[in-house]
Amino acid sequence: MTTPEAVTPDPGPDVAELTVGVLGGTGPQGKGLAYRLARSGQRIVLGSRSAERAEAAAAELGLGVRGADNATAARESDLVIVAVPWDGHGPTLESLRAELAGKIVVDCVNPLGFDKQGAYALRPEEGSAAQQAAALLPDSRVTAAFHHLSAVLLQDPEVEQIDTDVMVLGDDRAATDTVRALADRIPGMRGIYAGRLRNAHQVESLVANLISVNRRYKAHAGLRITDV
């Protein structure tokens, strides 16, 4: 009996000319993603509630990154990554509905709580952060991705590549293909389609497990999907 060959994901569309906005771009994960994508040659607009803070963070990153308030970053970008804190997720997206209309929105927010036992997953009323985004942004093409990345590794200029897979979820095939291709631009990463948006809760909540792994082993763990 022969073993079937693994299927190699197609490279997806060319995303090199897209301008990517990062909302919450002054936080650890948003800033780290902005740095990695800019380093790969992507045009980046860093967004924050404060334009001044965004401009200062952009100047620190260099690489042609621009800073702006969240509304301007959303308006001037082709694709927008949402990396805001969970407690500001809903209000931020609701306020940007017009600016995000028609755009691919990539939600990487993890609804988590913390107590003496460590991190644990929260269950939003809509099912997940990504589903909340889809409910608040009916005119946007909402996807979910970039949940399981170490902000420490993303921001470390000494780290040449980050060996991890990025699970991409969404109901719009062209949108998920675009996000997969964006993940592929970061050395060491692969974008892997992982299902429809209704399955985003499992992906978001897995971050609580990775936090436990990292604390126990003093690591910056990521994920690899085997046989693909």
VMD Tcl script that draws the C-alpha trace (Angstrom):
set ca {
  {0.00 0.00 0.00}
  {1.46 3.34 -1.02}
  {1.26 6.45 1.12}
  {-0.50 9.35 -0.61}
  {1.65 12.37 -1.23}
  {1.03 15.41 0.92}
  {-0.83 18.21 -0.82}
  {1.23 21.37 -1.15}
  {-0.93 24.49 -0.64}
  {-1.11 26.71 -3.70}
  {0.79 29.99 -3.32}
  {-2.35 32.10 -3.62}
  {-2.64 35.58 -5.11}
  {0.14 38.13 -5.36}
  {-0.25 40.43 -2.35}
  {3.02 42.37 -2.66}
  {1.29 45.60 -3.71}
  {-1.35 45.61 -0.98}
  {-1.24 48.24 1.73}
  {-1.87 46.57 5.09}
  {-3.31 48.47 8.04}
  {-2.74 47.23 11.58}
  {-5.30 48.46 14.10}
  {-3.88 48.37 17.60}
  {-0.47 48.63 16.00}
  {1.21 50.08 19.07}
  {0.53 46.94 21.13}
  {3.01 44.01 21.22}
  {1.29 41.74 18.69}
  {0.19 44.47 16.31}
  {3.58 46.13 16.34}
  {5.31 42.78 15.86}
  {3.14 41.84 12.89}
  {3.68 45.28 11.36}
  {7.44 44.86 11.74}
  {7.52 41.38 10.16}
  {5.32 42.35 7.23}
  {7.22 45.58 6.61}
  {10.47 43.64 6.75}
  {9.08 41.38 4.02}
  {8.44 44.44 1.84}
  {4.75 45.05 2.60}
  {3.44 48.63 2.80}
  {2.18 49.14 6.36}
  {0.01 51.77 8.03}
  {0.16 51.45 11.81}
  {-3.10 52.44 13.51}
  {-3.84 53.52 17.06}
  {-6.48 55.53 18.91}
  {-3.80 58.23 19.09}
  {-2.19 59.32 15.83}
  {0.79 60.62 17.79}
  {1.42 57.26 19.43}
  {1.08 55.51 16.07}
  {3.51 57.92 14.42}
  {6.05 57.41 17.21}
  {5.77 53.61 16.96}
  {6.07 53.77 13.16}
  {9.20 55.92 13.41}
  {10.68 53.37 15.81}
  {10.03 50.53 13.37}
  {11.28 52.39 10.28}
  {11.06 50.26 7.11}
  {8.70 52.79 5.54}
  {5.95 52.14 8.11}
  {3.50 55.04 8.48}
  {1.49 55.88 11.61}
  {-2.07 57.22 11.80}
  {-5.21 57.08 13.89}
  {-7.24 53.88 13.48}
  {-9.81 55.45 11.14}
  {-7.16 56.78 8.76}
  {-5.25 53.48 8.84}
  {-8.43 51.59 7.97}
  {-9.42 54.00 5.22}
  {-5.99 54.03 3.53}
  {-5.41 50.25 3.56}
  {-6.47 47.45 1.23}
  {-6.43 44.83 3.99}
  {-6.71 45.49 7.73}
  {-5.42 43.39 10.63}
  {-7.28 43.84 13.92}
  {-4.90 43.48 16.87}
  {-6.64 45.59 19.50}
  {-7.14 44.43 23.12}
  {-10.20 42.25 23.59}
  {-11.96 44.73 25.86}
  {-11.82 47.36 23.11}
  {-12.59 45.00 20.22}
  {-16.30 45.60 19.80}
  {-16.35 49.39 20.25}
  {-13.35 49.86 17.95}
  {-14.85 47.86 15.07}
  {-18.29 49.35 15.48}
  {-16.80 52.83 15.15}
  {-14.94 51.86 11.95}
  {-17.75 50.14 10.06}
  {-17.73 52.67 7.23}
  {-13.94 52.76 6.85}
  {-13.73 48.95 6.76}
  {-16.59 48.38 4.30}
  {-15.54 46.26 1.32}
  {-12.13 45.43 2.80}
  {-10.59 42.15 3.94}
  {-10.46 42.31 7.73}
  {-8.14 39.87 9.53}
  {-9.10 39.41 13.17}
  {-6.29 38.05 15.37}
  {-7.80 38.96 18.74}
  {-7.88 36.29 21.45}
  {-10.65 36.67 24.08}
  {-8.84 35.52 27.22}
  {-9.21 35.90 30.96}
  {-6.51 35.50 33.56}
  {-6.62 34.37 37.19}
  {-4.29 32.67 39.66}
  {-4.45 29.47 37.61}
  {-3.32 31.21 34.42}
  {-4.99 32.04 31.13}
  {-8.39 30.72 30.12}
  {-10.62 31.21 27.08}
  {-13.65 33.47 27.13}
  {-16.72 32.75 24.97}
  {-18.13 35.89 23.35}
  {-21.87 36.04 22.82}
  {-21.34 35.74 19.04}
  {-19.14 32.64 19.53}
  {-15.69 34.16 18.93}
  {-13.94 37.47 18.40}
  {-13.95 36.84 14.66}
  {-17.69 36.19 14.63}
  {-18.23 39.35 16.64}
  {-16.22 41.21 13.99}
  {-18.36 39.69 11.22}
  {-21.55 40.74 13.02}
  {-20.29 44.30 13.50}
  {-18.87 44.59 9.97}
  {-21.53 43.18 7.63}
  {-20.02 44.91 4.62}
  {-16.47 43.62 5.24}
  {-14.83 40.32 4.30}
  {-13.91 39.08 7.77}
  {-11.29 36.37 8.28}
  {-9.40 35.10 11.33}
  {-5.63 34.48 11.43}
  {-2.29 35.22 13.17}
  {-3.51 34.10 16.63}
  {-0.65 31.83 17.70}
  {2.37 34.06 17.22}
  {4.82 35.10 19.91}
  {4.99 38.89 20.18}
  {8.52 38.48 21.56}
  {9.71 36.67 18.43}
  {7.81 38.99 16.10}
  {9.57 42.04 17.51}
  {13.06 40.55 17.85}
  {15.26 41.84 14.97}
  {17.78 39.05 15.65}
  {15.18 36.40 14.73}
  {15.47 35.86 10.97}
  {12.46 33.58 10.57}
  {9.56 32.36 12.67}
  {8.86 28.68 12.12}
  {5.12 28.34 12.55}
  {1.93 27.81 10.62}
  {-0.83 30.41 10.55}
  {-4.34 28.95 10.59}
  {-6.64 31.07 8.41}
  {-10.42 30.87 8.76}
  {-13.22 32.53 6.86}
  {-16.27 32.08 4.65}
  {-14.90 33.99 1.63}
  {-12.47 31.76 -0.29}
  {-10.75 34.60 -2.11}
  {-10.26 36.46 1.18}
  {-8.74 33.46 2.98}
  {-6.45 32.82 0.00}
  {-5.24 36.42 0.21}
  {-4.55 36.13 3.94}
  {-2.71 32.83 3.44}
  {-0.53 34.49 0.83}
  {0.17 37.37 3.23}
  {1.30 34.95 5.95}
  {3.55 33.20 3.43}
  {5.52 36.42 2.93}
  {6.95 36.21 6.46}
  {10.00 33.89 6.43}
  {9.28 30.62 8.21}
  {5.51 30.99 8.20}
  {2.87 29.18 6.16}
  {-0.73 30.21 5.80}
  {-3.02 27.16 6.14}
  {-6.76 27.23 5.49}
  {-8.41 25.88 8.66}
  {-12.15 26.14 8.14}
  {-15.06 28.53 8.26}
  {-15.44 31.43 10.64}
  {-17.80 29.45 12.87}
  {-14.75 27.42 13.97}
  {-12.72 30.44 15.09}
  {-13.44 29.94 18.79}
  {-11.29 26.79 18.96}
  {-8.39 28.59 17.29}
  {-8.67 31.65 19.53}
  {-9.00 29.61 22.73}
  {-5.95 27.47 21.92}
  {-3.82 30.51 22.76}
  {-4.56 29.84 26.44}
  {-2.90 26.43 26.05}
  {0.12 27.95 24.30}
  {0.53 30.46 27.12}
  {0.64 27.53 29.56}
  {3.23 25.76 27.38}
  {5.37 28.87 27.19}
  {5.26 29.50 30.92}
  {6.07 25.90 31.79}
  {8.92 25.51 29.29}
  {10.07 29.13 29.10}
  {9.48 29.00 25.34}
  {7.81 30.92 22.52}
  {5.82 28.03 21.10}
  {4.01 28.09 17.79}
  {2.12 25.48 15.77}
  {2.93 23.23 12.84}
  {0.30 21.32 10.82}
  {1.67 17.93 9.81}
  {1.26 16.14 6.45}
  {0.44 19.34 4.54}
}
mol new
graphics top color blue
foreach p $ca { graphics top sphere $p radius 0.5 }
foreach p [lrange $ca 0 end-1] q [lrange $ca 1 end] { graphics top cylinder $p $q radius 0.2 }
display resetview
